[in-house]
Amino acid sequence: MNAPITPNAFAKTAAPSADPARVDLLPHELPQAIDWFPQARVLSLDCFDTLLWRDTHAPGDVFTTLPGINPVQRRWAEAIARKVMGFGHNRNEVSIGEIYSQLMPRTPQATRDTAIAAELEAEAQACFAFAPAVELMRRAKARGLQIIIVSDTYLDAPQLRGLIERAAGTEVAALIDRIFVSSAYGQPKALGLYREVLRKLSAKPHEILHIGDNHGADVVGVSAHGVSTLHLKQFSTELTQQLRLEAGIGAMLHPISKAVTAAQPHRAALALALPQQDNAAARLGMAVMGPILTGYDMWLRQEAEALSAKHGGRVHYLFLMRDGWLPMRMHAARGDASSTSFTAHPIEISRFTATAASFTDEAEVTRYCDQEATTLAGSLGRQLLLPAEDLARICDTATHEEACANLRQEMRKTARKRATVAASRAFAKRLIAHVRAVVDPAPGDTLMLVDLGYNGSVQNSIDRVLAEALDVHVAGRYLLLREVNMPGLDKRGFLDVSHYDDFALNALTASASVLEQLCTTGMGSVIDYTEAGDPIRRTNDISPEQAAIRQAVQEGAIAFAHAQPHATLRGDCGRDPVDLWRQATTSAMARLMFMPLDHELAVIQGFEHEVNLGSMEHRALFDPALARTGLRQQGLFYLNSSERMYLPAELKGEGLAPRLTVLAMRRFGLPFSFADFTDKTVELPVIFADNQTNGVFEQTIAASATHDGFYVAAVPMGEARYGVALRLGAKFEWVELDSVRIMPQADFLSEHLPFVERHITPEPLLEGIERVTPRLLRCHNEAGFLMVNPPAQVARREPLILLVAFRPLTDD
């Protein structure tokens, strides 16, 4: 059972006075509603989504948990039962017994009764009492009011009362004087059920206040009988869409099995708290980050208990800064662990410092150099602790490739490797001093590294160093873990391979930057330590505006943590909530990453992301203009090859299809090629001028449809051999020209973007074509063409391709 509810949990200000014209009632206003109707002698409440709420998106989501019955069968049986009773018995409502008669027509009654009992148990597991509604009932009882439940349901009155006792507790059920259900009268509230209710009551209609969540049934259907009514408006339009998208994406991530695929245990807390929050950034934190990190913290507490039981000693939560900042604050907001065997600390160990402390011998240096061969030479050299003057000399070259080659050659020298090992050992001593200064663990204790994830790279580098230097057990517990190798360390994730397949986990990390930016703290990233263990941080030059927005988002998440215990009252079902919150967390994360909403993107539209590799590089978190260009130039294939940090945010405004395509491709690892994404082409004559033979010939190519009416003409140029003239005038009069690019042919159709951008943007020559605006071309005759000469290649020789993206505006 939850702690008693206090009035202050539901409203920050006094409730508004009664307004005869007012219909909608916000969830946090429920306890005060009885004060607006002093003439009321009876409080009448709808049951489902008013008194009893579910941990699921929709009522039918509970059907996925029924033993031996799938949701389609259950829904079909109810539809047939309603059809039969409507035509044959002139009844608009059915009972659960009549539903199961259709579902199991040839089974003994005892078997049906067992199946019905299983459904009632499933409902009891999914349901809870909405705490503001219970507080309203308590206040009504204190005033001497009679309390009745009037529900449109296929359950009978004893079954519904039993469900309330199981889900909400006997105390809540004892507040209810009478229960009226539509299945007993054959008609719902919208078709006259309340007429039968009034016949059974001694009160007059104007002495009754009825509250429910369904406007048609609870307001229109009940007020027609002269009863005062209020419509409980559970969610705003924005939150309704968010929850709907979470449920839809959850269906793609979770298998249709005996688990609720649309788990939403956060609905009640959001309904209670979100309307009281008027700051857009705080609303984002409350609606998204709060639910995500609540489930994570529940699991962390279970893991700490398990580690304590297994290894003994004290378990120290070490929240890795900087991304562990908001998880640490959520842990504190949700209350300290009950056991004195746990402590929580912020610890500053970055991927850079962990790696710098990990080079215990020359073999480790060689292994790391081989593994990071494609990393920019400057970043790799700093990570290998090369002196600044040596690194400047090595990188003082014309190209990235030459700098990388110079660094690889330098790191083959024994003396250089030995210098890195010596510098790394000294670095490790300073890092250990930092850990001692923050935690000072005793031998045999457990250091539980807490971070968002996703590979546990810090733990991979520092696990052995910490364990040997401090005589402790090291464990990593991450929000999401999808390891790229098998280091054999004590690692687990709230979301990991024991719950999700590799494709699902990879999909959840594709846009992880947005999660990191909302969880991080304003301090600069640690790059070294003093001999005493004090962190030496890089300057944090994220804008003050971004820092202020992030702070507001985090305050919203903390507000969710405070509101969540006050939203629900549960009975004796005793279900472990962690699995339920795990599914909700997954759906909420995926929804933010793949289906961000306009009001969310408006909050973070100016965010920059800091690349934490010991560099000072910042990148815009998302740029819609780049995605629009990519779609026009490559179509939906761009989604498969793009390595943008927050691609779905950049696709906002391009319709649902591109974002849904991104989700499907990454969720299921779909092996689609460019040809699979286009089924429309336009033939275009092209003139080739061969620079080697001075010959000229004409061919017809097929320009492929990309996006928003654009096409891309992909024309081979050999190894800078051919000049190309596209005869646009032969097909069109007006053309919008998006771009003209030359790039290596291999790059165009690659599933992975090259490390360095290698395309050229030539200035085309126009003949018989007028450039009306920078993008708008008018072809004056059929001979009009766009000409591009081959470039003078300065890098290695390789086949090139000319890409012209255009949109025909009129046909000839």
Secondary structure as GFF3:
##gff-version 3
##sequence-region A 1 812
A	DSSP	three_ten_helix	7	9	.	.	.	ID=ss1
A	DSSP	beta_strand	24	25	.	.	.	ID=ss2
A	DSSP	three_ten_helix	27	36	.	.	.	ID=ss3
A	DSSP	beta_strand	42	45	.	.	.	ID=ss4
A	DSSP	beta_strand	52	54	.	.	.	ID=ss5
A	DSSP	three_ten_helix	59	65	.	.	.	ID=ss6
A	DSSP	alpha_helix	71	89	.	.	.	ID=ss7
A	DSSP	alpha_helix	96	103	.	.	.	ID=ss8
A	DSSP	alpha_helix	109	126	.	.	.	ID=ss9
A	DSSP	beta_strand	127	130	.	.	.	ID=ss10
A	DSSP	alpha_helix	131	142	.	.	.	ID=ss11
A	DSSP	beta_strand	146	151	.	.	.	ID=ss12
A	DSSP	alpha_helix	157	168	.	.	.	ID=ss13
A	DSSP	alpha_helix	170	174	.	.	.	ID=ss14
A	DSSP	beta_strand	178	181	.	.	.	ID=ss15
A	DSSP	alpha_helix	182	185	.	.	.	ID=ss16
A	DSSP	three_ten_helix	189	191	.	.	.	ID=ss17
A	DSSP	alpha_helix	193	200	.	.	.	ID=ss18
A	DSSP	three_ten_helix	205	207	.	.	.	ID=ss19
A	DSSP	beta_strand	208	212	.	.	.	ID=ss20
A	DSSP	pi_helix	215	220	.	.	.	ID=ss21
A	DSSP	alpha_helix	221	223	.	.	.	ID=ss22
A	DSSP	beta_strand	228	232	.	.	.	ID=ss23
A	DSSP	alpha_helix	237	253	.	.	.	ID=ss24
A	DSSP	alpha_helix	267	273	.	.	.	ID=ss25
A	DSSP	three_ten_helix	274	276	.	.	.	ID=ss26
A	DSSP	alpha_helix	280	284	.	.	.	ID=ss27
A	DSSP	pi_helix	285	289	.	.	.	ID=ss28
A	DSSP	alpha_helix	290	311	.	.	.	ID=ss29
A	DSSP	beta_strand	315	320	.	.	.	ID=ss30
A	DSSP	alpha_helix	325	333	.	.	.	ID=ss31
A	DSSP	beta_strand	342	347	.	.	.	ID=ss32
A	DSSP	alpha_helix	351	356	.	.	.	ID=ss33
A	DSSP	alpha_helix	362	371	.	.	.	ID=ss34
A	DSSP	alpha_helix	377	383	.	.	.	ID=ss35
A	DSSP	alpha_helix	388	395	.	.	.	ID=ss36
A	DSSP	alpha_helix	400	411	.	.	.	ID=ss37
A	DSSP	alpha_helix	414	438	.	.	.	ID=ss38
A	DSSP	beta_strand	446	451	.	.	.	ID=ss39
A	DSSP	alpha_helix	457	470	.	.	.	ID=ss40
A	DSSP	beta_strand	473	480	.	.	.	ID=ss41
A	DSSP	beta_strand	491	495	.	.	.	ID=ss42
A	DSSP	alpha_helix	502	509	.	.	.	ID=ss43
A	DSSP	alpha_helix	512	519	.	.	.	ID=ss44
A	DSSP	beta_strand	526	529	.	.	.	ID=ss45
A	DSSP	beta_strand	535	537	.	.	.	ID=ss46
A	DSSP	alpha_helix	544	563	.	.	.	ID=ss47
A	DSSP	three_ten_helix	564	566	.	.	.	ID=ss48
A	DSSP	beta_strand	568	569	.	.	.	ID=ss49
A	DSSP	alpha_helix	578	594	.	.	.	ID=ss50
A	DSSP	alpha_helix	598	604	.	.	.	ID=ss51
A	DSSP	beta_strand	608	610	.	.	.	ID=ss52
A	DSSP	beta_strand	618	620	.	.	.	ID=ss53
A	DSSP	alpha_helix	624	634	.	.	.	ID=ss54
A	DSSP	alpha_helix	637	641	.	.	.	ID=ss55
A	DSSP	alpha_helix	647	650	.	.	.	ID=ss56
A	DSSP	alpha_helix	656	668	.	.	.	ID=ss57
A	DSSP	three_ten_helix	674	677	.	.	.	ID=ss58
A	DSSP	beta_strand	681	690	.	.	.	ID=ss59
A	DSSP	beta_strand	696	705	.	.	.	ID=ss60
A	DSSP	beta_strand	711	718	.	.	.	ID=ss61
A	DSSP	beta_strand	722	726	.	.	.	ID=ss62
A	DSSP	three_ten_helix	728	730	.	.	.	ID=ss63
A	DSSP	beta_strand	732	744	.	.	.	ID=ss64
A	DSSP	alpha_helix	745	748	.	.	.	ID=ss65
A	DSSP	beta_strand	765	767	.	.	.	ID=ss66
A	DSSP	beta_strand	769	771	.	.	.	ID=ss67
A	DSSP	beta_strand	776	779	.	.	.	ID=ss68
A	DSSP	beta_strand	785	788	.	.	.	ID=ss69
A	DSSP	beta_strand	800	811	.	.	.	ID=ss70
###
